[in-house]
Amino acid sequence: MTENVTNQKQLYNVEASVLERYQAGAKEVQPSLCCPTDYDKNYLEIIPEEIIQKDYGCGDPTLYVSQGETVVDLGSGAGKNCYILAQKVGAEGKVIGVDFNDEMLNLARKYQSEIASQLGYYNTKFFKGKIQDLQLDLDLAEAWLQQNPINSMEGLSNFEAQCDLLRQEARLIPDNSVDVVISNCVLNLVRNADKKQLFQEIFRVLQRGGRAVISDIVCDEDPTQKILNDPDLWSGCIAGAFREDNFMKMFEDAGFYGIEILKRQEEPWQVIDGIEFRSVTVRAYKGKEGVCLERNQTVIYKGPWKQVQDDDGHILRRGERMAVCDKTYHIYTNPNSPYTQDVIPVPPYEEIPLDSAEEFNCKRTAIRHPQETKGRDYNLTVVNSNEGDCSSSSCC
């Protein structure tokens, strides 16, 4: 990956700067941390004002979550998004907040029982962890540290070994375990050296077919060295902002597909040294891994573009019957797919069982002959018996 920002070094401790700023934000409202966002007031009615005032974000990824889903909120802060989600996913769903800041975690947990009592069910959990390392439960790591204080290199080595053990045996968020990962203006607070791992962790915890919905700050040019070396601009969601094209590529490089911008702030939130910073909300899906099988399935791209290319390199030409493998066919045609509105599915007349399907070469772009769909022996003649009567539903 070629991202200039990633390779530049900061001259201070980014994590310490961010932690200090947001600890202060948990105690006293910090208006400069907010990018104005409208939320559905119906979901705010049961949330205490203290949480609403001390929540900082730049979008509303909760809009894209459904009932019954399990959701992880990265950098959950005071808990506002989690408590909105608690209402949206309902009693059958689950909401997990992850944050590194004790002050914010205490504030979020403070009202858990009260909000659960109003809802009539308890479906939220808040964990201490780094969002770029969703394997390590920091509450468990700190509990070990209290029993085993570090005062030597040997002690440090033992602690690191214990952390590795916790990642294996008491993983904070298990692999392939959640439907949705959201985040609201937090990914930019992770130091650049850890951002690749951050996207890999988001991908790891999502189950097949799951999705990430991320609201964050992007910029139209790389931040200058002057911006990168300003601790206030780091904790203020500026210095760590993704260049807008690289933000999309981070999802692509992690293995996501169907990546789309759901919302982009028209006017920049801030302009510094001629560089524009604005909020975007992006959605990306997991699930294009796996074997490609030939089951004679076809899709027709509706248009309006003459042709389009997906994340696996498949080219779909407008109006043409394009051959796809079973995996790609279901990715395109699933009701929750980002592609479903753009393609017409053409299933085979006779289904090929999975256990007898041969391997399909997904690297090729091929037009599917109609006889492959209908079958070589298909030789019917059907005449419309309602001649002159176009009131029949069979008449076009």
Residue pairs with C-beta under 8 A, 6 or more apart in sequence:
1 196
1 246
1 249
1 250
1 253
3 192
3 243
3 246
3 249
4 222
4 243
5 192
5 222
5 223
5 228
5 242
5 243
5 246
6 192
6 193
6 195
6 196
7 192
8 192
8 225
8 228
10 191
10 192
10 228
10 229
10 234
10 239
11 229
12 229
12 231
14 189
14 191
14 231
14 234
14 240
15 100
15 191
17 231
17 232
17 234
17 235
18 189
18 234
18 235
19 100
19 101
20 235
21 30
21 33
21 232
21 235
21 236
22 33
22 56
22 77
22 101
22 103
22 104
22 235
23 101
23 102
23 103
23 104
24 30
25 33
25 54
25 56
25 104
26 54
26 77
26 78
26 101
26 103
26 104
26 106
26 107
27 103
29 53
29 54
30 56
32 236
33 56
33 236
33 237
34 56
34 57
34 58
35 57
35 58
35 59
35 185
35 217
35 237
35 265
35 269
35 279
37 57
37 58
37 59
37 60
37 279
38 60
39 60
39 62
39 84
40 84
43 62
43 83
43 84
43 87
43 88
44 52
44 80
44 84
46 83
46 87
46 115
46 118
46 119
47 80
47 83
47 84
47 111
47 115
48 111
48 114
50 78
50 107
51 78
51 79
51 80
51 83
51 107
51 108
51 111
52 80
54 77
54 78
54 104
54 107
55 77
55 78
55 79
55 80
55 81
56 77
56 185
57 80
57 81
57 184
57 185
57 215
58 184
58 185
58 215
58 216
58 217
58 237
58 265
58 269
58 279
59 184
59 185
59 215
59 216
59 263
59 279
59 280
59 281
60 184
60 215
60 281
61 81
61 182
61 183
61 184
61 213
61 214
61 215
61 281
62 81
62 84
62 85
62 88
62 182
64 180
64 182
64 211
64 213
64 262
64 283
65 71
65 85
65 88
65 89
65 180
65 182
65 213
66 88
66 89
67 88
67 89
67 90
67 92
67 93
68 89
68 90
68 92
68 93
69 89
69 93
69 179
69 180
70 89
70 93
70 94
70 95
70 96
70 177
70 178
70 179
70 180
71 85
71 89
71 93
71 94
71 95
71 96
71 178
71 179
71 180
71 181
71 182
72 96
72 97
72 98
72 134
72 173
72 178
72 180
72 181
72 182
72 205
73 81
73 82
73 85
73 95
73 96
73 97
73 98
73 182
73 183
73 184
74 98
74 131
74 181
74 182
74 183
74 186
74 187
74 202
75 98
75 99
75 100
75 131
75 183
75 184
75 185
75 186
75 187
75 189
76 82
76 97
76 98
76 99
76 104
76 108
76 126
77 99
77 101
77 104
77 108
77 186
78 104
78 107
78 108
79 97
79 104
79 107
79 108
79 109
79 111
79 124
79 126
81 182
81 184
82 95
82 97
82 108
82 124
82 126
83 111
83 115
83 124
85 93
85 95
85 182
86 93
86 95
86 115
86 119
86 123
86 124
87 119
89 95
89 123
90 121
90 123
91 119
91 120
91 121
91 123
93 123
94 123
94 125
95 123
95 124
95 125
96 124
96 125
96 126
96 127
96 173
96 178
97 108
97 124
97 125
97 126
97 127
98 126
98 127
98 128
98 129
98 131
98 134
98 172
98 173
99 105
99 108
99 126
99 127
99 128
99 129
100 128
100 129
100 130
100 131
100 138
102 128
105 126
105 128
108 126
109 126
112 122
112 124
112 126
113 122
115 124
116 122
116 123
116 124
127 137
127 138
127 139
127 172
128 137
128 138
128 139
128 142
129 136
129 137
129 138
129 172
130 136
130 138
131 183
131 186
131 187
131 190
131 198
131 201
132 190
132 194
132 195
132 197
132 198
132 201
133 167
133 197
133 201
134 172
134 173
134 201
134 204
134 205
135 166
135 167
135 171
135 172
135 173
135 201
136 163
136 166
136 167
136 172
137 166
137 170
137 171
137 172
140 166
140 170
141 159
141 162
141 163
141 166
144 159
144 162
144 166
145 159
148 155
148 158
148 159
148 162
149 155
150 156
150 159
173 205
174 205
175 204
175 205
176 204
176 205
176 206
176 207
176 208
177 205
177 207
178 205
178 206
178 207
178 210
179 206
179 207
179 210
179 211
180 206
180 210
180 211
180 212
180 213
181 202
181 205
181 206
181 210
181 211
181 212
181 213
181 214
182 212
182 213
182 214
182 215
183 212
183 214
183 215
183 216
184 215
185 215
185 216
185 217
185 237
185 279
186 216
187 195
187 198
187 214
187 216
187 242
188 216
188 217
188 237
188 240
188 241
188 242
189 234
189 235
189 237
189 240
190 198
190 240
191 240
192 240
195 242
195 250
196 250
196 253
196 254
199 250
199 251
199 253
199 254
200 254
202 212
202 254
203 212
203 254
203 255
203 256
203 286
206 212
206 286
207 286
208 286
208 287
208 289
209 285
209 286
209 287
209 334
209 336
210 285
210 286
210 287
211 283
211 284
211 285
211 286
212 251
212 256
212 282
212 283
212 284
212 286
213 262
213 281
213 282
213 283
214 281
214 282
214 283
214 284
215 263
215 279
215 280
215 281
216 241
216 242
216 247
216 279
216 280
216 282
217 237
217 238
217 241
217 242
217 269
217 277
217 278
217 279
217 280
218 241
218 242
218 243
218 244
218 247
218 277
218 278
218 279
218 280
219 241
219 242
219 243
219 244
219 275
219 276
219 277
219 278
220 243
220 244
220 275
220 276
221 243
221 274
221 275
221 276
222 243
223 238
223 239
223 241
223 275
224 273
224 275
226 273
227 233
227 238
227 239
227 272
227 273
227 275
228 234
228 239
230 238
230 239
233 239
233 272
234 240
237 277
238 270
238 272
238 277
241 277
242 250
244 280
247 280
247 282
248 259
248 261
248 282
251 259
251 282
251 284
252 259
252 311
255 286
255 288
255 289
256 284
256 285
256 286
256 311
257 284
257 285
257 286
257 287
257 288
257 310
257 311
257 312
257 331
258 283
258 284
258 285
258 311
258 331
258 337
258 338
258 339
259 282
259 283
259 284
259 285
259 311
260 282
260 283
260 284
260 338
261 280
261 281
261 282
262 281
262 282
262 283
263 279
263 280
263 281
264 278
264 279
264 280
264 281
265 278
265 279
265 280
266 278
267 278
268 276
268 277
268 278
269 277
269 278
269 279
270 276
270 277
271 277
283 338
285 337
285 338
287 331
288 311
288 312
288 327
288 328
288 331
290 327
291 327
291 359
292 325
292 326
292 327
292 328
292 359
292 360
292 361
292 362
293 325
293 326
293 327
293 354
293 357
293 358
293 359
293 360
294 325
294 326
294 352
294 357
294 358
294 359
294 360
295 325
295 326
295 329
295 348
295 351
295 352
295 354
295 357
296 348
296 352
296 368
296 372
296 373
297 323
297 324
297 325
297 326
297 329
297 345
297 346
297 347
297 348
298 321
298 322
298 323
298 324
298 345
298 346
298 347
298 348
298 368
298 372
298 373
299 316
299 321
299 322
299 324
299 329
299 332
299 333
299 343
299 344
299 345
299 346
300 319
300 320
300 321
300 322
300 343
300 344
300 346
301 307
301 308
301 316
301 317
301 318
301 319
301 320
301 322
301 342
301 343
302 318
302 342
302 343
302 344
303 318
303 319
304 318
305 318
306 317
306 318
307 315
307 316
307 317
307 318
308 315
308 316
308 342
309 315
309 316
310 316
310 328
310 339
312 328
312 362
313 363
314 322
314 324
314 328
314 362
314 365
315 322
315 365
316 322
316 343
317 367
320 367
321 346
321 367
321 368
321 369
321 370
321 373
322 365
322 366
322 367
322 368
323 360
323 366
323 367
323 368
323 372
324 332
324 360
324 362
325 360
325 362
326 354
326 357
326 360
328 362
329 345
331 337
331 339
332 339
332 340
332 343
332 345
333 339
333 340
333 343
333 345
334 340
346 368
346 373
347 373
348 372
348 373
348 374
348 375
349 373
349 374
349 375
349 378
350 375
371 378
384 392
384 394
384 395
386 392
386 394
386 395
389 395
